[in-house]
Amino acid sequence: MVSISPIPNNAEELQQRAIALIKPLIPPDAEDRVHRAYKEFRQIVRSYIRSETRLSLADEETRENVPVKIVDGFPVSVAQLIDNNQDRTLWRLILSLPKLGGIIADVSLLITHWDEFERWLELPPTVKGSKPSLEKTVEVANTLQALAVTKKIFEQLKVINEDILGVYRFGDHEGPRVEIFWMAHALFAGAFGLRIEDLTVVTLAHELSHAYTHIGRDIDGKAWVEPGFGKSDLAVVEGLAQFYTLAVAEKLNLRASGVLPAFTKLLEYQSAPYQAHADWLKDSPKQRGESVRFAMLRARGRGQVKHDAWLAMLAETKTTLNPKP
C-alpha cells in the first residue's frame, strides 16, 4: 500500500477495537516471528530489488534508508473491516478454516477405509461403530467452511485497494518509511494457511519495491518526478511493486521455498491493481524484466502516469528492445 493521505481522526480508536478483538486469537509468538523473518531477509531482499531495478537509495552503504518499522495493529482498511464485523467467533473460525480443510481430508480418508478398520483386530472396542460419528464430523467441518458469513469477509478483502499487511508512507515530515503490521500477518497467515515468516518476506519485498521505484536513483541520479508517484494510477505503482515482489520471491525459491506460494496465495485476495502486473508482456517472458525496467525509467521521468499510458510505454519498449528485422 502507498500512503500519502493523513491518518483518519478515529484511527486510534479503530485500531484499539481491532486489536482487542484479534490479538487474543493469534499465536503469542507472532510478533517475534515477524521480527526474526525481517532480520533474516532484510538485506537479501534489498539486494535482489537493487539487482532487478538497478536503482539505489542514496547513501545505501552507510545507513539504512527508508527505515522499516514493525508495528502493532492493522492497515486502516483492514482495521475497518474487523470493526465492521465485531464477532470473535467469526474471526476464530476464519483462523481455523485451513485446519478444517485438513480435518476433512484426514477424516474422509478414515471413512473411506472404515470397514477395513472395523475388521482390524487392533481396533479398540470403544471406537467400533464410529463411522456415523466420523461422517458427522466431516459434515460439520464442511458446513463451517461453506458459511456465507466467512465468504463475505474474503470478498470484502478483494475490494480493498490497499496492502492488507503493510504500508509505504511518504510525503510528510518523517520522510519515506515502511511499516509492517505484525498482527495482520498473524491473522492472514492463519486465514490463508501460510507461515507468518513467508508473508513477512512478501510484505517486505512489496513495500521496499515501492521505495526503490519511487525514490531509488538511476544511473543519472534521477528518481520519480514529483508529485507523479503518489498521483499515478494504482495499477502502475502497485503493479510495479507486485512485479518486483514476484521477482524477489522467485529468486528466494531455493532458500525460502514458502515465499513464492505465499505471494501467489495472497494474490487471490487482492484487488485488481495488485493483479495488473500479471498481464504485462506475458507473451514475451524472456525480455519481460528488461522491458518493464526500461518502461519504469521512462514513466518515472513523466511524473503522473495513467495505466493506459503505462501499457503503451511497455509496448513501445518491447518494440525498441526487440525490433523486427
C-alpha positions as CSV (number, residue, x, y, z in Angstrom):
1,M,0.0,0.0,0.0
2,V,1.1,3.5,-0.7
3,S,0.0,6.2,1.7
4,I,0.3,10.0,1.4
5,S,-3.1,10.8,2.9
6,P,-3.5,11.8,6.6
7,I,-4.5,9.1,9.1
8,P,-8.2,9.4,9.9
9,N,-9.2,11.1,13.1
10,N,-10.8,7.9,14.5
11,A,-7.8,5.7,13.5
12,E,-6.6,5.2,17.0
13,E,-9.9,4.1,18.4
14,L,-10.4,1.9,15.3
15,Q,-7.1,0.2,15.9
16,Q,-7.7,-0.4,19.6
17,R,-11.0,-2.1,18.9
18,A,-9.5,-4.3,16.1
19,I,-6.5,-5.2,18.3
20,A,-8.8,-6.1,21.3
21,L,-10.8,-8.4,19.1
22,I,-8.0,-10.2,17.1
23,K,-4.9,-10.3,19.4
24,P,-6.3,-13.0,21.8
25,L,-6.9,-15.2,18.8
26,I,-3.4,-15.2,17.1
27,P,-0.3,-17.0,18.1
28,P,1.5,-15.4,21.1
29,D,4.9,-15.6,19.3
30,A,3.7,-13.9,16.1
31,E,5.4,-10.6,16.7
32,D,8.8,-12.4,17.4
33,R,8.4,-14.4,14.2
34,V,7.8,-11.3,12.1
35,H,10.9,-9.7,13.7
36,R,13.0,-12.7,13.0
37,A,12.0,-13.0,9.4
38,Y,12.7,-9.3,8.9
39,K,16.1,-9.6,10.4
40,E,17.0,-12.7,8.3
41,F,15.8,-11.3,5.0
42,R,16.1,-7.5,5.1
43,Q,19.5,-7.3,3.4
44,I,18.9,-10.0,0.7
45,V,15.5,-8.6,-0.2
46,R,17.1,-5.1,-0.7
47,S,19.9,-6.7,-2.7
48,Y,17.5,-8.5,-5.0
49,I,15.4,-5.4,-5.6
50,R,18.5,-3.4,-6.5
51,S,19.6,-6.1,-8.9
52,E,16.2,-6.2,-10.6
53,T,15.6,-2.5,-10.8
54,R,19.2,-1.3,-11.0
55,L,18.1,1.6,-8.7
56,S,19.7,2.5,-5.4
57,L,18.8,4.5,-2.4
58,A,21.2,7.4,-1.5
59,D,24.0,6.5,0.9
60,E,22.8,2.9,0.9
61,E,26.2,1.6,2.0
62,T,26.4,3.9,5.1
63,R,23.0,4.0,6.6
64,E,19.6,2.3,6.3
65,N,17.5,4.4,4.0
66,V,13.7,4.1,4.1
67,P,13.6,2.6,7.6
68,V,11.3,-0.4,8.3
69,K,9.3,-0.5,11.5
70,I,7.3,-3.4,12.7
71,V,4.1,-2.1,14.4
72,D,1.0,-3.2,16.2
73,G,-2.4,-3.2,14.6
74,F,-3.6,-3.3,11.0
75,P,-3.7,-1.1,7.9
76,V,-6.7,1.2,8.2
77,S,-8.9,-0.6,5.8
78,V,-8.3,-3.9,7.5
79,A,-9.0,-2.4,10.9
80,Q,-12.3,-1.0,9.5
81,L,-13.2,-4.5,8.1
82,I,-12.6,-6.0,11.5
83,D,-14.5,-3.3,13.3
84,N,-17.5,-3.8,10.9
85,N,-17.5,-7.5,11.9
86,Q,-17.2,-7.4,15.7
87,D,-17.7,-11.1,16.1
88,R,-14.9,-13.0,17.8
89,T,-16.4,-16.4,16.9
90,L,-16.4,-15.4,13.2
91,W,-12.7,-14.5,13.3
92,R,-11.8,-17.6,15.3
93,L,-13.5,-19.6,12.5
94,I,-11.7,-17.7,9.8
95,L,-8.4,-18.5,11.5
96,S,-9.4,-22.2,11.6
97,L,-10.5,-22.6,8.0
98,P,-7.3,-24.2,6.7
99,K,-7.2,-26.6,9.6
100,L,-10.8,-27.5,8.9
101,G,-9.7,-28.4,5.4
102,G,-7.1,-30.8,6.9
103,I,-9.7,-32.4,9.1
104,I,-12.0,-33.0,6.2
105,A,-9.2,-34.7,4.2
106,D,-7.9,-36.8,7.0
107,V,-11.3,-37.9,8.4
108,S,-12.6,-38.6,4.8
109,L,-9.7,-41.0,4.4
110,L,-10.7,-42.8,7.5
111,I,-14.3,-43.0,6.4
112,T,-13.3,-44.4,3.0
113,H,-11.4,-47.3,4.7
114,W,-13.5,-47.6,7.9
115,D,-14.9,-51.1,7.0
116,E,-11.3,-52.3,7.0
117,F,-10.7,-50.7,10.4
118,E,-13.8,-52.3,11.8
119,R,-12.3,-55.8,10.9
120,W,-8.9,-54.9,12.3
121,L,-8.2,-56.9,15.5
122,E,-6.1,-54.0,17.0
123,L,-9.0,-51.5,16.8
124,P,-10.1,-50.7,20.4
125,P,-13.7,-51.8,21.1
126,T,-14.6,-48.3,22.3
127,V,-14.3,-46.9,18.8
128,K,-16.1,-49.6,16.9
129,G,-19.2,-48.4,15.0
130,S,-17.7,-44.9,14.8
131,K,-18.3,-44.4,11.1
132,P,-21.5,-42.3,11.6
133,S,-19.6,-40.0,14.1
134,L,-16.8,-39.6,11.6
135,E,-19.3,-38.7,8.8
136,K,-20.9,-36.2,11.2
137,T,-17.5,-34.6,11.8
138,V,-16.9,-34.1,8.1
139,E,-20.4,-32.7,7.7
140,V,-19.8,-30.2,10.5
141,A,-16.5,-29.1,9.0
142,N,-17.9,-28.8,5.5
143,T,-20.8,-26.7,6.8
144,L,-18.5,-24.4,8.7
145,Q,-16.2,-24.0,5.7
146,A,-19.2,-23.1,3.5
147,L,-20.7,-20.4,5.7
148,A,-21.7,-17.3,3.8
149,V,-20.5,-15.0,6.6
150,T,-16.9,-16.1,6.1
151,K,-17.1,-15.9,2.4
152,K,-18.3,-12.3,2.8
153,I,-15.2,-11.4,4.7
154,F,-12.9,-12.7,1.9
155,E,-15.0,-11.0,-0.8
156,Q,-14.6,-7.7,1.1
157,L,-10.9,-8.2,1.2
158,K,-10.7,-8.5,-2.5
159,V,-12.1,-4.9,-3.0
160,I,-9.6,-3.2,-0.6
161,N,-7.3,-1.1,-2.8
162,E,-4.5,-1.2,-0.2
163,D,-2.0,-3.6,1.0
164,I,-3.6,-5.6,3.8
165,L,-0.2,-6.3,5.5
166,G,1.9,-3.1,5.4
167,V,2.3,0.4,4.1
168,Y,4.9,2.6,2.4
169,R,4.5,6.1,3.8
170,F,5.9,9.3,2.3
171,G,5.1,12.9,1.7
172,D,5.2,14.1,5.3
173,H,7.9,15.5,7.7
174,E,9.0,12.0,8.7
175,G,10.2,11.0,5.2
176,P,9.7,7.8,3.3
177,R,9.3,4.7,5.5
178,V,7.9,1.2,5.7
179,E,5.5,-0.1,8.3
180,I,4.8,-3.9,8.7
181,F,1.7,-4.8,10.7
182,W,2.7,-8.0,12.6
183,M,-0.9,-8.6,13.8
184,A,-2.2,-8.5,10.3
185,H,0.4,-11.1,9.3
186,A,-0.6,-13.4,12.1
187,L,-4.3,-13.0,11.1
188,F,-4.0,-13.7,7.4
189,A,-1.3,-16.3,7.7
190,G,-3.8,-18.3,9.8
191,A,-6.7,-17.5,7.5
192,F,-4.8,-18.4,4.3
193,G,-2.9,-21.4,5.7
194,L,0.5,-19.8,5.3
195,R,3.6,-19.3,7.5
196,I,3.9,-15.9,9.2
197,E,7.5,-15.7,8.1
198,D,6.8,-16.2,4.4
199,L,4.1,-13.5,4.4
200,T,6.6,-11.1,6.2
201,V,9.1,-11.5,3.4
202,V,6.4,-10.9,0.8
203,T,5.4,-7.7,2.5
204,L,9.0,-6.5,3.0
205,A,9.7,-7.0,-0.7
206,H,6.5,-5.3,-1.8
207,E,6.8,-2.2,0.4
208,L,10.6,-1.8,-0.3
209,S,9.8,-2.1,-4.1
210,H,7.6,0.9,-3.6
211,A,10.5,2.8,-2.1
212,Y,13.0,1.8,-4.8
213,T,10.7,2.6,-7.7
214,H,9.7,5.9,-6.1
215,I,13.0,7.4,-4.7
216,G,15.6,5.0,-6.0
217,R,18.2,6.7,-8.1
218,D,19.1,5.6,-11.6
219,I,22.5,5.8,-13.2
220,D,21.9,9.6,-13.8
221,G,20.9,10.1,-10.2
222,K,17.2,10.7,-11.0
223,A,14.1,9.5,-9.1
224,W,10.4,9.6,-9.9
225,V,9.5,13.1,-10.9
226,E,7.2,14.6,-8.1
227,P,4.4,14.5,-7.4
228,G,3.9,11.9,-10.0
229,F,4.4,8.7,-7.9
230,G,1.6,9.5,-5.5
231,K,-0.8,10.6,-8.3
232,S,-0.1,7.7,-10.7
233,D,-2.7,5.0,-11.2
234,L,-2.7,2.3,-8.5
235,A,-2.4,-0.3,-11.3
236,V,1.0,1.3,-12.2
237,V,2.6,1.8,-8.7
238,E,1.1,-1.4,-7.2
239,G,1.7,-3.3,-10.4
240,L,5.4,-2.4,-10.3
241,A,5.7,-3.3,-6.6
242,Q,4.0,-6.7,-7.3
243,F,6.2,-7.3,-10.3
244,Y,9.4,-6.9,-8.3
245,T,8.0,-8.7,-5.3
246,L,7.4,-11.7,-7.6
247,A,10.9,-11.4,-8.9
248,V,12.3,-11.5,-5.3
249,A,10.1,-14.4,-4.4
250,E,11.4,-16.4,-7.4
251,K,15.0,-15.7,-6.6
252,L,14.4,-16.8,-3.0
253,N,12.7,-20.0,-4.0
254,L,15.7,-22.3,-3.1
255,R,16.5,-20.5,0.2
256,A,12.9,-19.9,1.3
257,S,10.5,-22.0,-0.7
258,G,7.4,-20.8,1.1
259,V,7.7,-17.2,-0.1
260,L,6.5,-17.7,-3.7
261,P,3.5,-19.8,-2.7
262,A,2.7,-17.1,-0.1
263,F,2.8,-14.4,-2.7
264,T,0.6,-16.4,-5.0
265,K,-1.9,-17.2,-2.3
266,L,-2.1,-13.6,-1.1
267,L,-2.8,-12.5,-4.7
268,E,-6.1,-14.5,-4.6
269,Y,-7.4,-12.0,-2.1
270,Q,-6.1,-8.7,-3.5
271,S,-7.9,-6.2,-5.7
272,A,-7.5,-5.5,-9.4
273,P,-4.5,-3.1,-9.1
274,Y,-2.5,-5.8,-7.4
275,Q,-3.3,-8.2,-10.3
276,A,-2.2,-5.8,-13.1
277,H,1.4,-6.9,-13.5
278,A,0.2,-10.4,-14.5
279,D,-0.8,-9.2,-17.9
280,W,2.3,-7.1,-18.6
281,L,4.1,-8.6,-21.7
282,K,3.1,-12.1,-20.8
283,D,3.7,-13.1,-24.4
284,S,7.4,-12.1,-24.1
285,P,8.7,-13.7,-20.9
286,K,12.4,-13.7,-21.8
287,Q,12.6,-9.9,-22.2
288,R,9.9,-9.0,-19.7
289,G,12.2,-7.9,-16.9
290,E,14.2,-5.6,-19.1
291,S,11.1,-4.2,-20.8
292,V,9.4,-3.4,-17.5
293,R,12.6,-1.8,-16.2
294,F,13.1,0.5,-19.2
295,A,9.4,1.4,-19.2
296,M,9.6,2.2,-15.5
297,L,12.5,4.6,-16.1
298,R,10.5,6.4,-18.8
299,A,7.4,6.5,-16.6
300,R,9.4,8.0,-13.7
301,G,10.5,10.8,-15.9
302,R,7.0,11.7,-16.9
303,G,5.7,12.1,-13.4
304,Q,2.0,11.2,-13.1
305,V,1.2,8.1,-15.2
306,K,-2.1,6.5,-16.1
307,H,-2.3,2.8,-16.6
308,D,-3.2,3.1,-20.3
309,A,-0.2,5.3,-20.9
310,W,1.9,2.8,-19.0
311,L,0.7,-0.1,-21.2
312,A,1.6,2.0,-24.3
313,M,5.1,2.6,-22.9
314,L,5.5,-1.1,-22.3
315,A,4.5,-1.9,-25.8
316,E,6.9,0.7,-27.2
317,T,9.7,-0.5,-25.0
318,K,9.2,-4.1,-26.2
319,T,9.5,-3.0,-29.8
320,T,12.6,-0.9,-29.1
321,L,14.4,-3.7,-27.3
322,N,13.4,-6.3,-29.8
323,P,12.9,-4.6,-33.2
324,K,11.5,-6.7,-36.0
325,P,14.1,-7.5,-38.8
